Amino acid sequence: MSLARLTWLLVTATCAVGAVLLFVAGYQGYGVLAIIIGLAASINIR
């Protein structure tokens, strides 16, 4: 696995964890935004 792929995987995982924490804290709008950013980052994993 290349370093670039690993980095994008880390960004995607961070966004997923952040989204869960934001939803739990009651920030639904920011949680959705974190999911969208994670999806955009996941395009680069391939």
Secondary structure, 3 states (H helix, E strand, C coil): CCHHHHHHHHHHHHHHHHHHHHHHHCCHHHHHHHHHHHHHHHHHHC
